[in-house]
């Protein structure tokens, strides 16, 4: 499973091991593939070399977005197949009979809900709290009730801790609903289906929102998000989390509110194609 670990962005050693393992399996006569992953275009030389060896040996390499696909081609890597993230193959009917998480009992059906994720990963490199204050206030001005949703929590990167710290510094965050535990993918999908917009620092939360047909503004990390938004013809909805990004997101939210129908149409019209691309991760190998 390629995910985020093939280009050395989260550690060179693990990426080299993964590529070498795939090539070894392929050379042993067992068809191998690397399921949909991102390629940031800045991979260390040894990671690129191992990827070239794997592709040359016949490992099927599935890029999960068009930007990653182009970067792989630019690095002269063979056997690439354009796909999309595996999560787009998530079975939506799993949520049909699932009751909403208890946290949703507070929701007033007449309120517009915005789901907002605060990423501990972004918070490790930039003081993001003042930025979130900007667009949380903008969401309130647009009439939204905000729900703060963590997506990742472990010893190194903790969204729950990032949200808790934001609530210390931000009055708008204290007025929002805070989910202080991680939910299952089906529970998250259930929540975003009840929302009107999602703003997130986590790519897979944006994927679940797009799967639900909801407009998303995603903060770009590791070169992963730009290609995802390009799949939905919404490149402007990918925002670099640099100083001042809060004001940029706030302006996007105002624009989204005025052009909501157009944005939703882009999401829903592109989703079937993206889901078909996701299925390429699981297609049977062609005989060689």
GIZITA-V931596 format. One record per backbone hydrogen bond with DSSP energy under -0.5 kcal/mol. NH is the residue of the N-H (numbers start at 1). CO is the residue of the C=O. Records with the same first field share a line. If there is no record, write none. Layout:
BEGIN
NH->CO + CO
END
This chain:
BEGIN
2->35
3->36
5->2
11->8
15->11
16->12
17->13
18->14
19->15
20->16
21->17
22->18
23->19
24->20
25->21
26->22
27->23
28->24
29->26
30->25
31->29
34->60
35->33
37->62
38->3
48->44
49->45
50->46
51->47
52->48
53->49
54->50
55->51
56->52
57->53
58->54 + 55
59->54
60->32
61->59 + 79
62->34 + 60
63->61 + 81
64->37
66->227
69->65
70->66
71->67
72->68
73->69
74->70
75->71
76->73
77->72
81->61
83->63
84->277
85->64
88->85
89->86
90->87
92->90
94->91
95->92
96->93
97->93
98->95
99->97
104->101
105->102
106->103
107->104
109->107
111->108
112->143
114->145
115->197
116->114 + 147
117->199
119->117
123->119
124->120 + 121
125->122
126->122
128->126
132->128
133->129
134->130
135->131
136->132
137->133
138->134
139->135
140->136
141->137
142->138
143->140
144->139
145->112
146->144
147->114
148->177
149->116 + 147
150->148 + 179
154->157
159->152
162->158
163->159
164->160
165->161
166->162
167->163
168->164
169->165
170->166
171->169
174->170
175->171
176->172 + 173
177->146
179->148 + 177
180->178
188->184
189->185
190->186
191->187
192->188
193->189
194->190 + 191
195->192
196->113
197->113
198->215
199->115
200->217
206->202
207->203
208->204
209->205
210->206
211->207
212->208
213->210
214->209
215->196
217->198
218->237
219->200
220->239
224->221
228->224
229->225
230->226
231->227
232->228 + 229
233->230
234->229
237->234
238->235
239->218 + 237
241->220
242->240
245->242
247->244
248->244
249->245
250->246
251->247
252->248
253->249
254->250
255->251
256->252
257->253
258->254
259->255
260->257
263->259
264->260
265->261
266->262
267->263
268->264
269->265
270->266
271->267
272->268
274->270
275->271
276->272
277->273
278->274
279->275
280->276 + 277
281->278
282->279
283->280
END
